[in-house]
Amino acid sequence: MTIEFNVEGMSCQHCVSAVTNAIRERDAAARVQVDLAAGKVTVESAAPVDSLKDAIDDAGYTVVAVANR
């Protein structure tokens, strides 16, 4: 399943790495794309959406919206 998260607080490549690593700790096979300018994180994963959202939150960023694509 592909999920798109609108995320606040990301501003640099460190943020991209932190979010990507946090998601991959929940699902090592996840495909993650981060668009800093748009504040979007697109994840292709079999993990539950809540688990992925929690991973982003735990990394220190705020998920403001979630959409399945």
TORPA-4810 file (N, C-alpha, C, O; in nm, 3 decimals):
<nodes>
NODE_1_0.084_-0.117_0.000_0.000_0.000_0.000_0.090_0.124_0.000_0.198_0.124_0.059_M
NODE_2_0.044_0.229_-0.066_0.117_0.355_-0.068_0.043_0.457_0.016_-0.077_0.478_-0.002_T
NODE_3_0.116_0.521_0.108_0.058_0.619_0.199_0.135_0.749_0.185_0.258_0.748_0.174_I
NODE_4_0.063_0.860_0.184_0.127_0.990_0.178_0.100_1.065_0.308_-0.014_1.082_0.349_E
NODE_5_0.207_1.109_0.372_0.198_1.184_0.496_0.237_1.329_0.470_0.338_1.354_0.404_F
NODE_6_0.159_1.424_0.519_0.199_1.563_0.521_0.268_1.584_0.655_0.208_1.559_0.760_N
NODE_7_0.393_1.629_0.652_0.475_1.634_0.772_0.531_1.775_0.791_0.582_1.836_0.697_V
NODE_8_0.520_1.826_0.914_0.577_1.956_0.947_0.709_1.936_1.019_0.729_1.839_1.092_E
NODE_9_0.800_2.031_0.998_0.925_2.032_1.072_1.046_1.981_0.996_1.157_1.986_1.048_G
NODE_10_1.028_1.933_0.874_1.141_1.885_0.795_1.200_2.002_0.715_1.127_2.078_0.652_M
NODE_11_1.334_2.015_0.720_1.394_2.129_0.650_1.527_2.098_0.582_1.579_2.183_0.509_S
NODE_12_1.584_1.978_0.604_1.717_1.951_0.550_1.735_1.802_0.524_1.645_1.722_0.551_C
NODE_13_1.852_1.767_0.473_1.880_1.626_0.443_1.888_1.542_0.570_1.860_1.422_0.566_Q
NODE_14_1.927_1.603_0.682_1.925_1.529_0.808_1.782_1.486_0.840_1.760_1.374_0.886_H
NODE_15_1.687_1.573_0.816_1.545_1.541_0.839_1.502_1.424_0.750_1.433_1.333_0.795_C
NODE_16_1.544_1.428_0.625_1.511_1.320_0.531_1.565_1.187_0.584_1.494_1.087_0.585_V
NODE_17_1.690_1.187_0.628_1.751_1.065_0.681_1.681_1.018_0.807_1.656_0.898_0.823_S
NODE_18_1.648_1.111_0.896_1.584_1.073_1.022_1.448_1.009_0.997_1.415_0.907_1.058_A
NODE_19_1.369_1.069_0.909_1.236_1.015_0.879_1.248_0.880_0.807_1.178_0.785_0.841_V
NODE_20_1.336_0.872_0.710_1.355_0.748_0.635_1.400_0.635_0.728_1.347_0.524_0.722_T
NODE_21_1.497_0.662_0.813_1.547_0.559_0.905_1.440_0.517_1.005_1.430_0.399_1.038_N
NODE_22_1.362_0.612_1.053_1.256_0.580_1.150_1.152_0.487_1.087_1.107_0.391_1.150_A
NODE_23_1.116_0.515_0.963_1.018_0.430_0.893_1.078_0.292_0.868_1.010_0.191_0.886_I
NODE_24_1.202_0.288_0.826_1.265_0.159_0.796_1.292_0.076_0.921_1.313_-0.045_0.911_R
NODE_25_1.291_0.138_1.038_1.300_0.060_1.162_1.171_-0.018_1.184_1.172_-0.125_1.244_E
NODE_26_1.059_0.034_1.133_0.929_-0.035_1.144_0.909_-0.134_1.031_0.844_-0.237_1.049_R
NODE_27_0.966_-0.103_0.912_0.954_-0.190_0.795_1.080_-0.173_0.710_1.092_-0.078_0.633_D
NODE_28_1.171_-0.267_0.724_1.300_-0.259_0.655_1.287_-0.256_0.504_1.376_-0.206_0.435_A
NODE_29_1.176_-0.308_0.451_1.157_-0.313_0.306_1.080_-0.192_0.252_1.053_-0.185_0.132_A
NODE_30_1.045_-0.098_0.337_0.965_0.018_0.295_1.041_0.101_0.191_1.163_0.118_0.199_A
NODE_31_0.965_0.151_0.094_1.019_0.247_-0.004_0.972_0.384_0.041_0.852_0.407_0.054_R
NODE_32_1.066_0.475_0.063_1.035_0.606_0.120_1.084_0.715_0.027_1.199_0.713_-0.019_V
NODE_33_0.997_0.811_-0.002_1.034_0.929_-0.081_0.993_1.051_0.001_0.880_1.060_0.048_Q
NODE_34_1.087_1.145_0.017_1.061_1.266_0.093_1.073_1.386_0.000_1.173_1.402_-0.069_V
NODE_35_0.969_1.470_-0.001_0.969_1.595_-0.076_0.972_1.708_0.027_0.869_1.748_0.081_D
NODE_36_1.093_1.759_0.053_1.108_1.864_0.155_1.025_1.988_0.124_0.959_2.042_0.212_L
NODE_37_1.030_2.032_-0.001_0.960_2.155_-0.038_0.810_2.146_-0.014_0.748_2.243_0.028_A
NODE_38_0.753_2.029_-0.039_0.609_2.010_-0.023_0.573_1.960_0.117_0.455_1.960_0.154_A
NODE_39_0.673_1.917_0.194_0.645_1.862_0.326_0.572_1.730_0.319_0.486_1.701_0.403_G
NODE_40_0.606_1.649_0.219_0.537_1.520_0.200_0.634_1.404_0.210_0.748_1.410_0.162_K
NODE_41_0.586_1.298_0.273_0.660_1.173_0.281_0.569_1.065_0.222_0.461_1.040_0.274_V
NODE_42_0.614_1.003_0.114_0.537_0.897_0.050_0.605_0.765_0.083_0.725_0.747_0.062_T
NODE_43_0.525_0.672_0.134_0.579_0.544_0.179_0.502_0.430_0.113_0.379_0.427_0.113_V
NODE_44_0.577_0.338_0.057_0.518_0.214_0.006_0.559_0.106_0.105_0.677_0.070_0.116_E
NODE_45_0.459_0.053_0.177_0.489_-0.040_0.286_0.369_-0.128_0.317_0.255_-0.092_0.288_S
NODE_46_0.397_-0.243_0.375_0.291_-0.332_0.422_0.262_-0.308_0.570_0.169_-0.368_0.625_A
NODE_47_0.341_-0.223_0.635_0.322_-0.194_0.778_0.193_-0.115_0.799_0.149_-0.043_0.709_A
NODE_48_0.133_-0.127_0.918_0.013_-0.049_0.947_0.041_0.102_0.942_0.148_0.147_0.982_P
NODE_49_-0.055_0.177_0.892_-0.041_0.322_0.879_-0.007_0.386_1.013_0.079_0.472_1.021_V
NODE_50_-0.075_0.344_1.120_-0.050_0.401_1.252_0.095_0.379_1.296_0.154_0.466_1.360_D
NODE_51_0.151_0.264_1.263_0.290_0.236_1.299_0.385_0.330_1.226_0.482_0.378_1.285_S
NODE_52_0.358_0.356_1.099_0.443_0.446_1.020_0.429_0.590_1.070_0.528_0.662_1.080_L
NODE_53_0.305_0.631_1.102_0.282_0.765_1.157_0.356_0.781_1.289_0.421_0.883_1.312_K
NODE_54_0.347_0.680_1.374_0.416_0.685_1.502_0.567_0.694_1.484_0.634_0.763_1.560_D
NODE_55_0.621_0.626_1.383_0.765_0.632_1.356_0.808_0.774_1.322_0.911_0.821_1.370_A
NODE_56_0.728_0.842_1.240_0.759_0.981_1.202_0.749_1.071_1.326_0.837_1.154_1.349_I
NODE_57_0.643_1.054_1.403_0.626_1.132_1.526_0.742_1.109_1.623_0.795_1.203_1.681_D
NODE_58_0.781_0.982_1.639_0.890_0.947_1.731_1.023_1.006_1.686_1.112_1.029_1.768_D
NODE_59_1.038_1.031_1.556_1.160_1.091_1.504_1.163_1.243_1.528_1.264_1.309_1.502_A
NODE_60_1.052_1.297_1.579_1.049_1.439_1.615_0.977_1.529_1.516_0.992_1.651_1.522_G
NODE_61_0.900_1.471_1.427_0.828_1.549_1.326_0.678_1.531_1.347_0.634_1.435_1.410_Y
NODE_62_0.599_1.623_1.294_0.455_1.623_1.317_0.380_1.585_1.190_0.390_1.655_1.088_T
NODE_63_0.306_1.476_1.195_0.221_1.436_1.084_0.091_1.513_1.096_0.020_1.501_1.196_V
NODE_64_0.058_1.593_0.994_-0.064_1.674_0.998_-0.175_1.616_0.913_-0.291_1.654_0.930_V
NODE_65_-0.144_1.524_0.821_-0.245_1.461_0.738_-0.191_1.332_0.681_-0.071_1.317_0.659_A
NODE_66_-0.283_1.238_0.657_-0.247_1.108_0.600_-0.345_1.076_0.488_-0.465_1.096_0.503_V
NODE_67_-0.293_1.027_0.376_-0.380_0.988_0.264_-0.328_0.860_0.203_-0.209_0.846_0.178_A
NODE_68_-0.418_0.765_0.178_-0.381_0.645_0.103_-0.392_0.677_-0.045_-0.484_0.745_-0.088_N
NODE_69_-0.295_0.627_-0.122_-0.298_0.652_-0.266_-0.321_0.524_-0.340_-0.327_0.523_-0.463_R
</nodes>
